[in-house]
Amino acid sequence: MAEWIIRGGSVAGPRGVEFADVAIEAGKILAVGRDLNITAERTIDASDLLVLPGIVDVHTHPVYLDDLESLPITAAHGGITTVIHFAYAKPGDGLMDTIHRFREEAEAVSILDFGLHGGLFDPAHQSHEIPLAIDVGVTSHKMFMTYAKLGWMTDDYQLMRTLDILGRVGGMGMVHAENGLATDYLEDKTNAAGEDPLDVFVATRPAILEAEAIHRAIAMAQVAGCSLYIPHMTAQLGLEVLGRARALGYRVFAETCPQYLTLTEAALREQGPLVKIGPPLRSESDRLALWQGLATGLLDTIASDHAAKAKTRDDDFFAAAFGSPQAETMLPLAYHGGVGGNRLSLKRLVQVMCENPARIFGLYPQKGVIQPGSDADLVLFDPHANVQITQAAQHSNASYTAYEGMSVCGAPVLSMQRGEILLENGEVHTDSRRGRFLRTKCGNATIADLKSRQ
Ligand SMILES: [Zn+2]
């Protein structure tokens, strides 16, 4: 006898979408099939619903308004069941101290299972700890090629050195790819000329300087023999660079985010600082190119880049922080724009939001798939629900959503993590703190492997 059986849903399994039942026992998926002849303690009727693997969001920042406790709660309301947070080691912080601190705190307060990426602000004094981080299951490490004025930028010497270390120990490099010194110059020039920062924001961070940094990072990773993951790709020009690297067989994975798939630079006029994000929102043709990139397999993942910052529409644009709350709205927006907009099949949506993130970071098949033996992490999604997105209905601590008033078709109605109900009737069960630390393992997935499953 199983603990749960979910009957009659359209199940997005590894081979595609089919009507099936899902039986769950001891936190794992026991069986998947049509009209399963299994009795269960409890039954969930999933007719008219989609049964998806829990969403694996590999790009979250739990160090702002939403922290290690509250970020997983807003994420869970959006159908996310696994997160990989960036553990930011600021200058003066040790990498391992930072990783231990994030892990201990998250184990105490997180409702979601979580992994960690290292985030190196000062690789000259932190990269030597990378082999130790790999040993404890933190195998992907990010550096900034931008934000020089903020003191966050890694120069090419330290980037090359760190990718070299990562390559030797089987880790994965990650970069925020924008040319930091060039964008700082452009910003200084426009400030000196007294131009409105809102007017020139995108022009001081043009797509070609993002594409240049992507190319530079790919080149260095290739020299180092290191695999690379590029978060938050935004532009057609970046996709062209990525396409060339893929054609050459380089091991480069790439992500985009719901904000770049949904909004364009036109939103800056309407929302000002609320949509100040880096890299910036771009043109409509870039937005459409990103959907195309997901459909063709050039882009591998959608992740949220959730970074809830305190700001209002009326703040000084130049002084306002980069970042926005994104986790809770990610699945509805991606479903609405992708499947609803006939840009992605449901199978492909599940690949880019569940399977590929789990594969790239070595969590597959424990996470990211509905098949016997996998963790019973599921989201039941109503594709017919019409929902208007409002800040009032969100659970982030941010005072706004970038999608206020937008209507989308599709909403998560129930989720489970390891066979226990997480989201139900719009509420997330937060009573038991039960997130577990997940060791990542970058190095198993290959581009060819991801492509062959499309
Ligand atoms: Zn980010």
Residues whose N, C-alpha, C, O or C-beta is under 5 A from the ligand:
A	BS01	ZN	D305
